[in-house]
Amino acid sequence: MMNTFLSKGTNVAWLILMFATGIGWWLGHTNQSGSEVAKLTTAGVIIVSFIKVWVVGFQFMELKHAPWWLKHIYNAWVLIISFTLIIICIG
């Protein structure tokens, strides 16, 4: 039963998204006693969010079957936007 559940890519993606949602929720509700901790927590939430964006694009928007150049453009977009937001958040 479990092997057939994990053999489907959408089920694995769903598990990853649920786990990432839990991590994001936990990071958002941690005790943020200082501004540096708050900045790092916010950066963690951004990272988790963009992992979720990548999983949704790859699995549910069928980018896994897209041409190589479209995959690379999508990956670059995810990395550039997430790093930009982290730099803005931390800086």
GIFEN-V356062 format. One record per residue. N is the residue number from 0. RES is the residue in one small letter. PHI is phi in radians with two decimals (NA if undefined). PSI is psi in whole degrees, -180 to 180 (999 if undefined). D_CENTER is the distance of its C-alpha to the mean C-alpha in Angstrom with 1 decimal. Layout:
{{N RES PHI PSI D_CENTER} {N RES PHI PSI D_CENTER}}
//
This chain:
{{0 m NA -49 27.8} {1 m -1.20 -35 24.6} {2 n -1.12 -39 24.9} {3 t -1.24 -32 25.1} {4 f -1.16 -44 22.1} {5 l -1.42 -10 19.9} {6 s -1.35 -17 21.5} {7 k -1.60 130 19.8} {8 g -1.09 -35 16.5} {9 t -1.17 -34 15.6} {10 n -1.20 -41 16.3} {11 v -1.14 -42 14.2} {12 a -1.08 -41 11.2} {13 w -1.07 -44 12.3} {14 l -1.09 -42 12.6} {15 i -1.08 -44 9.2} {16 l -1.13 -39 8.0} {17 m -1.17 -43 10.9} {18 f -1.10 -44 10.4} {19 a -1.14 -36 7.0} {20 t -1.09 -43 9.0} {21 g -1.09 -42 11.8} {22 i -1.13 -44 10.4} {23 g -1.07 -41 9.4} {24 w -1.11 -45 12.8} {25 w -1.09 -44 14.5} {26 l -1.10 -38 13.5} {27 g -1.23 -22 14.6} {28 h -1.90 11 17.8} {29 t -1.27 159 18.8} {30 n -1.28 112 22.1} {31 q -1.78 88 21.7} {32 s -1.40 -26 25.2} {33 g -2.31 165 25.0} {34 s -1.20 -32 23.5} {35 e -1.19 -40 22.1} {36 v -1.13 -40 20.3} {37 a -1.11 -39 19.0} {38 k -1.13 -43 17.7} {39 l -1.18 -38 15.9} {40 t -1.12 -43 14.5} {41 t -1.10 -42 13.3} {42 a -1.09 -39 11.7} {43 g -1.10 -41 9.9} {44 v -1.13 -39 8.7} {45 i -1.12 -43 7.7} {46 i -1.08 -47 5.8} {47 v -1.08 -40 4.1} {48 s -1.10 -42 4.0} {49 f -1.35 -23 3.4} {50 i -1.12 -42 1.5} {51 k -1.13 -41 3.1} {52 v -1.04 -44 5.2} {53 w -1.13 -43 5.9} {54 v -1.10 -44 6.8} {55 v -1.10 -45 8.8} {56 g -1.11 -43 10.4} {57 f -1.23 -45 11.3} {58 q -1.56 -51 12.6} {59 f -1.61 -19 13.8} {60 m -1.75 9 14.8} {61 e 1.06 32 16.5} {62 l -1.25 -14 15.4} {63 k -1.17 -21 16.2} {64 h -1.85 7 19.8} {65 a -1.39 165 19.8} {66 p -1.07 155 22.0} {67 w -1.02 -37 20.8} {68 w -1.19 -33 21.1} {69 l -1.24 -38 18.8} {70 k -1.06 -45 16.0} {71 h -1.18 -38 16.7} {72 i -1.13 -43 16.7} {73 y -1.13 -46 13.4} {74 n -1.07 -42 11.8} {75 a -1.12 -41 13.9} {76 w -1.06 -47 13.0} {77 v -1.05 -46 9.2} {78 l -1.15 -46 10.5} {79 i -1.12 -47 13.4} {80 i -1.15 -43 12.0} {81 s -1.16 -43 9.5} {82 f -1.13 -38 12.4} {83 t -1.11 -45 14.8} {84 l -1.14 -38 13.3} {85 i -1.15 -42 13.2} {86 i -1.11 -43 16.8} {87 i -1.09 -42 17.9} {88 c -1.17 -45 16.7} {89 i -1.36 -38 18.3} {90 g -1.26 999 21.3}}
//
